[in-house]
Amino acid sequence: MNDRNDALVAASEVICNLPSLPQQVSSSAVATVGKAQVYPNGVNVIPGEVEFYVDIRDIHESTRDKLVNLVIEAAGEITEKHGVTFEWEETARTKPVPIKESFQKDMETSVKRQGIKPVFLPSGAGHDAMILGNHLPVAMLFVRSRDGVSHNAAEWSSLNDCVQGVHVLKDFLEQVTQEE
């Protein structure tokens, strides 16, 4: 066992180490591995290569970039310890789009008018707001999903929650158009 250079063991340690890194740079930073491939992927063959993707996000560009560097650094140290090589390639780096503070306050007001306690949720997700936000002010309204599951076939929101979301959105739009 000591003579093996198992790429999957090294990759597994990198992935297991990942959840501890975002909190070192920001309370809103996240890092996720959602896709991995093992080669040659045989039951009785020591993995020689593992390819996986780390999705790193934060609402602040500087701390997101620090997290990228921390992940690369940690992966390098771990793979070296396991005697395997490590290569990385950046496939995308998108600038976070901040939400106007006045829009956040207006959205909070609209949520409260519907008798709902507002919950503020930083989102580094690649919603349409990221594209539009480069051209005009944006805000985001999330409707809760059962068990917090989203971006998944099991995602489900009750009709009542969706209707409440529509009422909040209507109130918000009326508010911001009257302010202009």
KOLPA-972499 format. One record per residue (C-alpha): residue in three letters; x, y, z. Coordinates in steps of 0.1 Angstrom, whole numbers, plus 5000, padded with zeros to 4 digits. Example, Ala and Ser with C-alpha at 12.3 -4.5 7.8 and 13.67 -1.06 7.14 Angstrom:
<sites>
ALA512349555078SER513749895071
</sites>
This chain:
<sites>
MET500050005000ASN502950245007ASP504150214971ARG500950334956ASN500450674941ASP496750674942ALA495350984925LEU491850924939VAL493150914975ALA494951254969ALA491851404952SER489651274980GLU491851455006VAL491751774985ILE487951754983CYS487551675020ASN489751975029LEU487752205007PRO484952295031SER487352445056LEU488852695031PRO486052945024GLN485653045060GLN489253155060VAL488553435036SER484853535039SER481553445055SER479953445021ALA482453245002VAL481752884990ALA483552614972THR481852304957VAL482951994939GLY479951854920LYS481651674892ALA484551424891GLN485951154868VAL488250874878TYR490650714852PRO490850434843ASN487850384865GLY488250004871VAL487249824902ASN490649664908VAL492849934892ILE494750194912PRO493350534899GLY496050704879GLU494151024872VAL491251214887GLU489651514870PHE487251724891TYR485852074891VAL485852314920ASP483252584917ILE484352884938ARG482153184945ASP481853484967ILE479953814965HIS483253994969GLU485853964941SER488954004963THR487953734988ARG486853504959ASP490253544944LYS491953464977LEU489953154980VAL490953044945ASN494653074955LEU494052894988VAL492452594969ILE495252574944GLU497852604973ALA496152324993ALA495752104963GLY499452144955GLU500552054991ILE498151754993THR499051604960GLU502751644966LYS502351465000HIS500751174981GLY503351164953VAL501051254925THR501251544901PHE498651824901GLU497552044872TRP494752294871GLU492952504845GLU490752794851THR487652764829ALA485753084840ARG486053374864THR483053594866LYS482953924884PRO480353934912VAL477454174907PRO476654374939ILE472954454947LYS472154814953GLU471654884990SER468555084983PHE467054784964GLN467854554993LYS465954795016ASP463054814992MET462854434989GLU462954405027THR460054655029SER458054455003VAL458754125021LYS457654275055ARG454454415039GLN453454065030GLY453853965067ILE456953765060LYS460153785080PRO462953875056VAL466053655054PHE469153795037LEU470953545016PRO474253624998SER474253454964GLY477253394943ALA475053194919GLY475053264882HIS471553394879ASP470353624851ALA470953904876MET474653864870ILE474153934833LEU471654214837GLY473554364867ASN476254474844HIS473854704826LEU471254814852PRO470554784889VAL469254444901ALA467754274931MET466953904938LEU464053744955PHE464253384965VAL461153174972ARG461852894996SER462152534984ARG461152235004ASP464052105025GLY466252385010VAL466752184978SER467452394947HIS468952334913ASN467851974915ALA465051764902ALA463651734937GLU463252114940TRP459752204949SER458052524962SER454452534974LEU451852724954ASN451252954985ASP454953044987CYS455053114949VAL451953334952GLN453553524982GLY456653574961VAL454553724933HIS452953964958VAL456354064971LEU457654124936LYS454654334926ASP455054544957PHE458754584951LEU458354684915GLU455654944924GLN457955084950VAL461055124928THR459055264899GLN457455524922GLU460855624935GLU462155714900
</sites>
